[in-house]
Amino acid sequence: MRFYKFLSIILHPIVVPTISVILYFILVPNGFNANQRMIVLGLIFISTYAIPLTILFLLKRLKLINSFKANTIKERKLPIVLMIFLFYLLGNTIKEIHDLKDISLLFYATTLGLLSIYILFYFQLKTSIHLLSLGITTGFFFAINNVYSANFMVVIISGLLLSGTLASARLNLKAHTPTEVYLGFVLGFICPITVYLFL
């Protein structure tokens, strides 16, 4: 049980975007020096980790959610709406930076994924955001795999294996039903490919 909780923490949805961008900088050739990379990573870390955490803290203080886990669909609606706007704005900001269009794809895909999750609330589905985030990372590298000479198959396969392990953890913790877990990953995987094809 401790391992499942540990895995859910280190692969939390607010951590995965920063990990994804670090992987991108390591694997994809770009003209950024170390300082420029740190500035971009700082922007992304603040936008996808610090701000969401602050929002959850404020919502809890205002008693709009009972815990940081936001266990119910009702509790998740407002945080998801706020995250949709945050990730969309981040995508727009990153897109304006030269040579970072690929990374904007990651955040537009997250926007689309969160919007899909919000729509599914009306079907009483509490889709796994953990699996959505890993699915987006895996789908992102799959989408750009043919753009660069580098081969991202190791990242893609690792993403699939980690997703399977995380899915097992979320099920064992009884955080979601199997449908909510699998749907989260499939939605996440499809979103970057959809954004890549149509934007």
QUILIN-V775169 format. One record per backbone hydrogen bond with DSSP energy under -0.5 kcal/mol. NH is the residue of the N-H (numbers start at 0). CO is the residue of the C=O. If there is no record, write none. Layout:
[[NH CO] [NH CO]]
This chain:
[[4 0] [5 1] [6 2] [7 3] [8 4] [9 5] [10 6] [11 8] [14 11] [15 11] [16 12] [17 14] [18 14] [19 15] [20 16] [21 17] [22 18] [23 19] [24 20] [25 21] [26 22] [27 23] [28 26] [36 32] [37 33] [38 34] [39 35] [40 36] [41 37] [42 38] [43 39] [44 40] [45 41] [46 42] [47 43] [48 44] [49 44] [50 45] [52 48] [53 49] [54 50] [55 51] [56 52] [57 53] [58 54] [59 55] [60 56] [61 57] [62 59] [63 58] [64 58] [69 66] [75 71] [76 72] [77 73] [78 74] [79 75] [80 76] [81 77] [82 78] [83 79] [84 80] [85 81] [86 82] [87 83] [88 84] [89 85] [90 86] [91 87] [92 88] [93 89] [94 90] [95 91] [95 92] [96 93] [99 96] [103 99] [104 100] [105 101] [106 102] [107 103] [108 104] [109 105] [110 106] [111 107] [112 108] [113 109] [114 110] [115 111] [116 112] [117 113] [118 114] [119 115] [120 116] [120 117] [121 117] [121 118] [122 119] [123 120] [124 119] [125 123] [126 124] [127 179] [131 127] [132 128] [133 129] [134 130] [135 131] [136 132] [137 133] [138 134] [139 135] [140 136] [141 137] [142 138] [143 139] [144 141] [146 143] [147 143] [151 149] [155 151] [156 152] [157 153] [158 154] [159 155] [160 156] [161 157] [162 158] [163 159] [164 160] [165 161] [166 162] [167 163] [168 164] [169 165] [170 166] [171 167] [172 168] [173 170] [174 169] [175 169] [180 176] [181 177] [182 178] [183 179] [184 180] [185 181] [186 182] [187 183] [188 184] [189 185] [190 186] [191 187] [192 188] [193 189] [194 190] [195 191] [196 192] [197 193] [198 194]]
